[in-house]
Amino acid sequence: MPAADDLPFLIVGDVHGDLERLFEALKPYPADRWRTIFLGDLVDYGMFGVGAMRYARDRANSVVLLGNHEVAMLWALRDPLRIGFWMGIGGQRHDLDELARDPPLQEWLRHRPALMKLDDHTLVQHCGTDTYATLVESLEPDPVAAINTRVHQLLSSEHESELWDAMSGHNIFATSAERLDRWLDVTGGSRVVFGHNPHRSSRPEVYHDGKAINFDGGFSRQHRLSRRLSPPGATVAPLPPIAD
């Protein structure tokens, strides 16, 4: 069996509570043969958001990134005045109640990274935008680490609104090669992988000669923007090698 560091990467885009479909989509990809990266937004719309979080947390050789829906859920957990807003974007009250009864899961969720850079300099994040840069006053020598530190600080200091704003805009890398190139230059990335806004392709959607890839294929059958016949491979798929 290969060592974990030698395993290929599997990317899982926005699950949005569709745990049953996630189980089916991952059957061809055993956890001991893949390093799995979940791009966030495991919760909301579907009925099993907390179940999806626990499953992703416990899957071997896996990393879970923070999505804007997890931010909204933590915000609603801390401030009951935000519950109505959160339910308006697909939040399920039973999920919030379940999260409230599980402090270790809350703490785990608050420590999820927003960004991750792989050994080949692939940058992995929830949404396809450069607004993560607004979370720090000036980007340090390791901007990915600096942004992740700031994300934890915001979640720990009742400043979820700033984080929500930075992570909830539309994906812009599909249409703006200039901003994409600038973001890759700032972060030292070779390409960027993300989810957040559903695409309409049958496989992860590739932009600008492979420098940006969207893995949100509208996976959850309960999402208001879901394409009911969207194949699971539009959201759950191996990370392709970087083109020469």
Phi, psi and chi 1 to 4 in degrees:
 res  aa     phi    psi   chi1   chi2   chi3   chi4
   1 MET       -  128.9 -174.0   65.6   63.3      -
   2 PRO   -62.8  152.3  -16.9   28.7      -      -
   3 ALA   -66.0  155.1      -      -      -      -
   4 ALA   -55.6  -38.3      -      -      -      -
   5 ASP   -68.6  -16.8  -71.1  -13.7      -      -
   6 ASP   -95.8   -2.8  -64.2  -31.7      -      -
   7 LEU   -76.4  149.1  -63.4  174.4      -      -
   8 PRO   -72.6  159.6   27.5  -34.5      -      -
   9 PHE   -91.7  137.3  -78.4  102.4      -      -
  10 LEU  -113.2  130.2  179.0   72.9      -      -
  11 ILE  -105.1  133.6  -54.8  -62.5      -      -
  12 VAL  -120.6  113.4  179.7      -      -      -
  13 GLY   -77.4 -157.2      -      -      -      -
  14 ASP   -64.7  118.0  -56.9   37.2      -      -
  15 VAL   -90.1  -37.9  171.5      -      -      -
  16 HIS    47.2   53.4  -79.1  -57.6      -      -
  17 GLY    76.3    3.7      -      -      -      -
  18 ASP   -91.3   73.6 -161.4  -23.6      -      -
  19 LEU   -66.3  -39.3 -174.3   56.4      -      -
  20 GLU   -59.8  -44.9 -179.8 -176.4   16.5      -
  21 ARG   -69.4  -33.0 -162.8  170.6 -165.9 -139.9
  22 LEU   -62.4  -44.6  178.6   63.0      -      -
  23 PHE   -54.8  -45.8  -71.2  157.1      -      -
  24 GLU   -66.6  -41.8  -70.8  -62.7  -41.6      -
  25 ALA   -65.8  -29.4      -      -      -      -
  26 LEU   -90.1   -6.5  -71.2  176.2      -      -
  27 LYS   -55.3  -39.4  -79.6 -176.6  177.2  179.0
  28 PRO   -74.7   -3.8  -15.0   30.4      -      -
  29 TYR  -126.9   77.2  -54.2  106.7      -      -
  30 PRO   -58.6  142.2  -19.8   30.6      -      -
  31 ALA   -61.7  -28.4      -      -      -      -
  32 ASP   -81.9   -0.8   61.1  -10.6      -      -
  33 ARG  -117.6   -0.8  -61.7 -177.4 -176.0  178.7
  34 TRP  -140.4  147.5  -65.1   85.9      -      -
  35 ARG   -96.8  115.2  -74.3 -177.1  -72.7  174.7
  36 THR  -100.8  132.9  -53.1      -      -      -
  37 ILE  -118.3  117.3  -57.4  177.2      -      -
  38 PHE   -91.1  128.5  -66.4   86.0      -      -
  39 LEU   -86.2   11.3  -60.9 -177.4      -      -
  40 GLY    92.4  177.7      -      -      -      -
  41 ASP    57.5   49.6  -80.8    9.6      -      -
  42 LEU   -74.9  -21.4  -70.6  157.8      -      -
  43 VAL  -105.1  169.5  -57.8      -      -      -
  44 ASP    81.0  153.2  -61.7  -12.6      -      -
  45 TYR    72.5  -64.9  -64.9  110.4      -      -
  46 GLY   -76.1  166.7      -      -      -      -
  47 MET   -83.4   -8.9  -64.0  -63.3  -69.8      -
  48 PHE  -125.4   49.4  -58.3  103.8      -      -
  49 GLY   -66.0  -46.8      -      -      -      -
  50 VAL   -66.6  -37.9  167.7      -      -      -
  51 GLY   -60.3  -40.7      -      -      -      -
  52 ALA   -65.4  -39.0      -      -      -      -
  53 MET   -62.2  -46.6  -80.4 -162.0  -65.8      -
  54 ARG   -63.8  -39.6  -70.9 -176.3  176.3  133.6
  55 TYR   -63.7  -45.8  176.8   79.9      -      -
  56 ALA   -65.1  -40.5      -      -      -      -
  57 ARG   -59.5  -40.2  177.5 -164.4   62.4 -174.1
  58 ASP   -91.8   -9.6  -63.2  -20.1      -      -
  59 ARG   -69.3  131.5  179.4  175.8  163.4   91.3
  60 ALA   -62.8  150.0      -      -      -      -
  61 ASN    57.4   40.5  -58.3  -42.8      -      -
  62 SER  -126.9  150.9  -63.8      -      -      -
  63 VAL  -127.0  138.6  174.2      -      -      -
  64 VAL  -116.7  123.3 -179.8      -      -      -
  65 LEU   -91.7  158.5  -59.6 -174.5      -      -
  66 LEU   -81.3  132.8 -171.9   71.3      -      -
  67 GLY  -109.2  166.8      -      -      -      -
  68 ASN   -67.2  -25.9   64.0  -46.0      -      -
  69 HIS   -73.2  -31.9  -80.4 -101.7      -      -
  70 GLU   -66.0  -37.8  -77.8   83.1   28.3      -
  71 VAL   -60.3  -46.3  171.6      -      -      -
  72 ALA   -63.6  -36.1      -      -      -      -
  73 MET   -68.9  -43.1 -170.8  176.9 -169.3      -
  74 LEU   -63.6  -36.3  -73.3  169.9      -      -
  75 TRP   -63.7  -45.0 -164.1   -1.7      -      -
  76 ALA   -66.1  -33.1      -      -      -      -
  77 LEU   -65.6  -39.8 -177.7   67.7      -      -
  78 ARG   -77.7  -38.1 -179.4 -174.1   64.3   79.7
  79 ASP  -124.3  103.5 -178.9    0.1      -      -
  80 PRO   -58.2  -21.9  -25.0   34.2      -      -
  81 LEU   -66.7  -15.9  -65.7  177.5      -      -
  82 ARG   -93.3   -3.2  -61.8  -63.7  -57.1 -179.8
  83 ILE   -62.8  -41.8  -67.4  175.7      -      -
  84 GLY   -61.0  -44.1      -      -      -      -
  85 PHE   -60.8  -47.2  169.6   80.9      -      -
  86 TRP   -61.9  -42.0  170.0   69.4      -      -
  87 MET   -66.3  -28.4  -67.2 -177.5   70.1      -
  88 GLY   -69.0  -18.8      -      -      -      -
  89 ILE  -106.4   24.3   59.5  167.9      -      -
  90 GLY   105.0    1.2      -      -      -      -
  91 GLY   -62.9  142.2      -      -      -      -
  92 GLN  -108.4  121.3  -57.3  -66.2  -41.0      -
  93 ARG   -60.2  -35.7 -176.6   56.1 -163.8 -104.9
  94 HIS   -64.0  -31.1   69.4  -85.9      -      -
  95 ASP   -67.0  -41.2  -92.2  -21.3      -      -
  96 LEU   -63.8  -42.2 -168.0   66.1      -      -
  97 ASP   -63.2  -38.5  -66.0  -19.8      -      -
  98 GLU   -68.6  -41.0 -170.1  169.5   -8.1      -
  99 LEU   -63.2  -38.7 -177.1   62.0      -      -
 100 ALA   -61.4  -28.4      -      -      -      -
 101 ARG   -87.9    3.8  -66.3 -169.6  -63.9  -92.9
 102 ASP  -130.5   75.1 -167.6  -18.3      -      -
 103 PRO   -55.3  -39.6  -27.2   36.3      -      -
 104 PRO   -60.4  -36.8  -26.4   36.8      -      -
 105 LEU   -68.1  -38.4 -176.1   61.6      -      -
 106 GLN   -58.2  -47.6  -62.5  170.5   32.8      -
 107 GLU   -64.6  -41.7 -171.7   66.7    8.4      -
 108 TRP   -58.7  -44.5  171.7   84.6      -      -
 109 LEU   -65.1  -40.0 -173.3   55.5      -      -
 110 ARG   -66.4  -17.9  -69.2 -168.9 -177.8   96.9
 111 HIS  -102.6   13.8  -76.5   83.2      -      -
 112 ARG   -71.5  138.8  -67.5  -51.2   85.2 -144.3
 113 PRO   -72.3  153.6   27.4  -34.4      -      -
 114 ALA   -92.1  -29.5      -      -      -      -
 115 LEU  -132.0  155.1  -55.5  173.3      -      -
 116 MET  -150.2  136.2  179.0 -178.4 -179.2      -
 117 LYS  -117.0  125.0 -168.1  158.6   64.5  173.7
 118 LEU   -82.8  172.2  -51.4 -177.2      -      -
 119 ASP   -61.7  -29.9  -71.4  -17.0      -      -
 120 ASP   -87.5   11.6   65.5   -1.2      -      -
 121 HIS    71.6   16.4  -60.5  -76.3      -      -
 122 THR   -66.5  127.3  -63.8      -      -      -
 123 LEU   -95.5  128.6 -174.9   65.8      -      -
 124 VAL  -117.4  130.3 -172.4      -      -      -
 125 GLN  -154.4  168.6   56.9 -169.9   64.7      -
 126 HIS   -73.1  -52.3  172.6   62.3      -      -
 127 CYS  -115.4  152.3   52.9      -      -      -
 128 GLY   -86.8   66.7      -      -      -      -
 129 THR  -146.1  158.5  178.8      -      -      -
 130 ASP   -94.6    6.9   52.8    5.6      -      -
 131 THR   -70.2   -8.5   51.7      -      -      -
 132 TYR   -55.8  -30.1  -71.7   90.1      -      -
 133 ALA   -63.4  -21.9      -      -      -      -
 134 THR   -71.2  -11.2   64.4      -      -      -
 135 LEU   -78.6  -14.2  -61.5  174.4      -      -
 136 VAL  -128.1  145.1  -71.2      -      -      -
 137 GLU   -67.0  -42.4  -67.5 -176.1    1.9      -
 138 SER  -144.7  134.8   59.4      -      -      -
 139 LEU   -71.0  128.8  -68.2  177.6      -      -
 140 GLU   -85.7  178.4  -58.8  178.3   14.5      -
 141 PRO   -54.7  -31.5  -28.2   35.0      -      -
 142 ASP  -116.9   83.8 -171.9  -16.3      -      -
 143 PRO   -63.3  -31.9   21.1  -31.3      -      -
 144 VAL   -63.6  -47.2  171.1      -      -      -
 145 ALA   -64.3  -39.4      -      -      -      -
 146 ALA   -64.0  -42.2      -      -      -      -
 147 ILE   -67.4  -42.3  -69.1  170.2      -      -
 148 ASN   -62.6  -38.6  -75.7  -26.1      -      -
 149 THR   -63.0  -42.8  -63.6      -      -      -
 150 ARG   -65.9  -37.5 -178.8   58.5  177.0  160.5
 151 VAL   -60.0  -45.2  165.9      -      -      -
 152 HIS   -62.9  -40.4  175.2   58.9      -      -
 153 GLN   -62.3  -42.0  -69.0  170.8  -15.4      -
 154 LEU   -65.9  -40.9  -68.6  170.7      -      -
 155 LEU   -70.0  -22.3  -72.4  176.0      -      -
 156 SER   -94.4   -4.3  -58.7      -      -      -
 157 SER  -128.9   23.1   59.5      -      -      -
 158 GLU    62.8   38.1  -58.3 -174.9   -0.4      -
 159 HIS  -120.2   42.2  -73.2   84.0      -      -
 160 GLU   -62.8  -27.6  -60.5   93.8  -16.7      -
 161 SER   -60.7  -39.8   60.9      -      -      -
 162 GLU   -64.8  -41.0 -174.7  176.3  -16.1      -
 163 LEU   -69.4  -41.5 -171.3   52.3      -      -
 164 TRP   -57.6  -45.3  169.0  -98.1      -      -
 165 ASP   -61.9  -39.7  -70.3  -17.1      -      -
 166 ALA   -71.8  -23.7      -      -      -      -
 167 MET  -112.4    9.5  -64.9  179.4   61.7      -
 168 SER  -118.6    4.9  -61.0      -      -      -
 169 GLY   -78.1  173.1      -      -      -      -
 170 HIS   -71.9  149.9  -72.4  -69.0      -      -
 171 ASN   -62.5  127.4  -67.4  -19.0      -      -
 172 ILE  -111.8  -11.6   52.9   87.6      -      -
 173 PHE   -69.0  -23.2  -66.6  147.9      -      -
 174 ALA   -65.5  -32.4      -      -      -      -
 175 THR  -109.6  -15.8   56.7      -      -      -
 176 SER  -121.3   91.9  179.2      -      -      -
 177 ALA   -64.7  -31.1      -      -      -      -
 178 GLU   -65.2  -46.9 -179.3  179.6   -5.1      -
 179 ARG   -68.4  -35.7  -73.4  178.3   66.1  173.4
 180 LEU   -60.3  -49.6  169.4   61.7      -      -
 181 ASP   -62.6  -39.0  -73.7  -19.0      -      -
 182 ARG   -65.6  -41.8 -173.1  161.4   57.5 -117.4
 183 TRP   -65.1  -41.6 -179.8 -123.0      -      -
 184 LEU   -65.0  -36.0  -68.4  175.8      -      -
 185 ASP   -66.7  -43.3 -176.3   59.1      -      -
 186 VAL   -62.9  -42.7  164.7      -      -      -
 187 THR   -91.8   -8.0   58.2      -      -      -
 188 GLY    73.1   25.9      -      -      -      -
 189 GLY   -87.5  151.8      -      -      -      -
 190 SER   -92.7  -28.7   57.8      -      -      -
 191 ARG  -163.0  170.0   60.0  179.5  174.0  177.6
 192 VAL  -131.2  137.6   60.9      -      -      -
 193 VAL  -117.4  136.5  169.0      -      -      -
 194 PHE  -158.5  176.5   54.1   89.9      -      -
 195 GLY  -132.9 -127.2      -      -      -      -
 196 HIS    87.4  -60.3 -177.7   58.7      -      -
 197 ASN  -107.3  122.8  -71.6  143.6      -      -
 198 PRO   -62.1  135.1  -23.3   34.3      -      -
 199 HIS   -95.2  179.6   62.0   73.3      -      -
 200 ARG  -122.7   22.0  -58.9 -166.2   64.7   81.4
 201 SER   -93.0  165.9  -61.3      -      -      -
 202 SER   -86.1   -4.1   60.8      -      -      -
 203 ARG  -144.6  169.0   62.3 -172.6   65.4 -173.6
 204 PRO   -50.6  135.1  -29.5   37.0      -      -
 205 GLU   -86.9  129.5 -162.7  161.0   79.2      -
 206 VAL  -109.0  135.9  177.9      -      -      -
 207 TYR  -126.3  152.8  -43.4  108.1      -      -
 208 HIS    51.2   55.0  -50.4  -60.8      -      -
 209 ASP    57.2   35.6  -62.3  -40.2      -      -
 210 GLY    88.6    5.4      -      -      -      -
 211 LYS   -79.2  -11.6  -71.7 -165.4  -69.7 -175.1
 212 ALA  -144.4  136.1      -      -      -      -
 213 ILE  -136.9  126.8  -48.9  175.5      -      -
 214 ASN  -100.9  120.2 -176.1  -11.0      -      -
 215 PHE  -104.3   16.0  -84.0   79.3      -      -
 216 ASP   -98.3   98.2 -177.5   -1.5      -      -
 217 GLY   -96.5   16.9      -      -      -      -
 218 GLY    72.4   51.3      -      -      -      -
 219 PHE   -68.9  -47.3 -177.0   81.5      -      -
 220 SER   -70.0  130.5  175.6      -      -      -
 221 ARG   -72.4  -12.4  -67.9  164.7  -67.1 -178.4
 222 GLN   -98.2   -7.1  -68.8   78.9   40.5      -
 223 HIS   -67.5  140.6 -165.9  -67.6      -      -
 224 ARG   -65.3  -22.0   60.8 -173.9  175.0   83.1
 225 LEU  -104.1   11.7  -61.7  178.4      -      -
 226 SER   -68.7  141.0  173.4      -      -      -
 227 ARG   -94.7  112.7  -67.8  169.2   55.5 -148.7
 228 ARG   -56.7  -28.5  -66.0  -75.0  176.9  150.2
 229 LEU  -100.7   11.3  -61.8  179.3      -      -
 230 SER   -60.8  123.8  172.2      -      -      -
 231 PRO   -68.3  147.0   23.6  -32.1      -      -
 232 PRO   -59.2  -28.7   17.5  -29.5      -      -
 233 GLY   -67.9   -8.9      -      -      -      -
 234 ALA   -76.0  -16.2      -      -      -      -
 235 THR  -121.6  -34.9  -62.6      -      -      -
 236 VAL  -114.9  110.1  178.7      -      -      -
 237 ALA  -160.6  154.7      -      -      -      -
 238 PRO   -62.9  147.8  -22.7   34.1      -      -
 239 LEU   -74.1  119.9  179.3   65.9      -      -
 240 PRO   -69.7  153.3   25.2  -32.7      -      -
 241 PRO   -66.5  154.8   23.6  -32.7      -      -
 242 ILE   -70.9  130.9  -66.2  177.2      -      -
 243 ALA   -67.2  143.4      -      -      -      -
 244 ASP   -69.6      -  -65.6  -28.6      -      -
